[in-house]
Amino acid sequence: MLETLSDSVANSLVDALEQMAFISALPPESPLAVPTQALLIRIGFRGPVCGRIDLLADEAVGVLIACNVLGPDCIDAPFRARDALKELLNVTCGTFLAQYPPVPGQAFEMSIPEVQPLDCVTWESMLAQGDFAPFDAEGHALAIRLADRNPS
């Protein structure tokens, strides 16, 4: 079942990117290169099931999202990149959790997404764990995983 849930998180990311920012994310044709501005974005959730979703992203994806959402003339898109990535993960998590059947008296709660910069060694070691689904988002690296999933 974990494989199915991991696929569901990956599909939720693809859907969120397309709906929010008109960005296509496809499996990469070659291994993901380490971006110059690598980030780890995390969001936790609890309710009938508890867990965390981790997103590895090139900060340039956030700039692309901000430009697509705010319009091409938005000059402050580079300054909104991290917020755009946090919102992407927020929407991804919400989309993923909406797939669970409702449990009376147990609503899901999501944490505020957190961003942390990564060096190239950490990026590569996280991808090497093999539990991330990698994507090419219009030439930019993304990878997502479902982590720490447990019944509450």
Solvent accessible surface area in square Angstrom, and as a share of the most:
residue,aa,sasa,rsa
1,M,165,0.74
2,L,107,0.53
3,E,126,0.56
4,T,90,0.52
5,L,15,0.08
6,S,34,0.22
7,D,70,0.37
8,S,16,0.10
9,V,0,0.00
10,A,10,0.08
11,N,90,0.46
12,S,1,0.01
13,L,0,0.00
14,V,29,0.16
15,D,58,0.30
16,A,2,0.02
17,L,0,0.00
18,E,80,0.36
19,Q,141,0.62
20,M,43,0.19
21,A,0,0.00
22,F,160,0.67
23,I,1,0.00
24,S,55,0.35
25,A,5,0.04
26,L,116,0.58
27,P,100,0.63
28,P,33,0.21
29,E,183,0.82
30,S,75,0.48
31,P,128,0.80
32,L,32,0.16
33,A,80,0.62
34,V,45,0.26
35,P,16,0.10
36,T,143,0.83
37,Q,104,0.46
38,A,5,0.04
39,L,1,0.01
40,L,6,0.03
41,I,0,0.00
42,R,76,0.28
43,I,1,0.01
44,G,21,0.21
45,F,9,0.04
46,R,145,0.53
47,G,14,0.14
48,P,23,0.15
49,V,13,0.08
50,C,37,0.22
51,G,11,0.10
52,R,53,0.20
53,I,0,0.00
54,D,0,0.00
55,L,0,0.00
56,L,0,0.00
57,A,0,0.00
58,D,20,0.10
59,E,18,0.08
60,A,34,0.27
61,V,0,0.00
62,G,0,0.00
63,V,45,0.26
64,L,44,0.22
65,I,2,0.01
66,A,4,0.03
67,C,37,0.22
68,N,57,0.29
69,V,81,0.47
70,L,83,0.42
71,G,20,0.20
72,P,127,0.80
73,D,131,0.68
74,C,29,0.17
75,I,163,0.83
76,D,46,0.24
77,A,1,0.00
78,P,75,0.47
79,F,173,0.72
80,R,112,0.41
81,A,0,0.00
82,R,94,0.34
83,D,88,0.45
84,A,13,0.10
85,L,0,0.00
86,K,58,0.25
87,E,80,0.36
88,L,0,0.00
89,L,0,0.00
90,N,45,0.23
91,V,49,0.28
92,T,0,0.00
93,C,0,0.00
94,G,28,0.27
95,T,48,0.28
96,F,2,0.01
97,L,11,0.05
98,A,84,0.65
99,Q,104,0.46
100,Y,38,0.15
101,P,101,0.63
102,P,130,0.82
103,V,60,0.35
104,P,129,0.81
105,G,89,0.86
106,Q,88,0.39
107,A,84,0.65
108,F,52,0.22
109,E,95,0.43
110,M,73,0.33
111,S,57,0.37
112,I,144,0.73
113,P,17,0.11
114,E,124,0.56
115,V,39,0.22
116,Q,88,0.39
117,P,89,0.56
118,L,20,0.10
119,D,84,0.44
120,C,71,0.42
121,V,107,0.62
122,T,49,0.29
123,W,1,0.00
124,E,96,0.43
125,S,58,0.38
126,M,16,0.07
127,L,43,0.21
128,A,85,0.66
129,Q,108,0.48
130,G,63,0.61
131,D,73,0.38
132,F,16,0.07
133,A,30,0.23
134,P,54,0.34
135,F,18,0.07
136,D,53,0.27
137,A,0,0.00
138,E,93,0.42
139,G,66,0.63
140,H,54,0.24
141,A,10,0.08
142,L,0,0.00
143,A,0,0.00
144,I,2,0.01
145,R,23,0.08
146,L,16,0.08
147,A,12,0.09
148,D,89,0.46
149,R,74,0.27
150,N,83,0.43
151,P,103,0.65
152,S,93,0.60
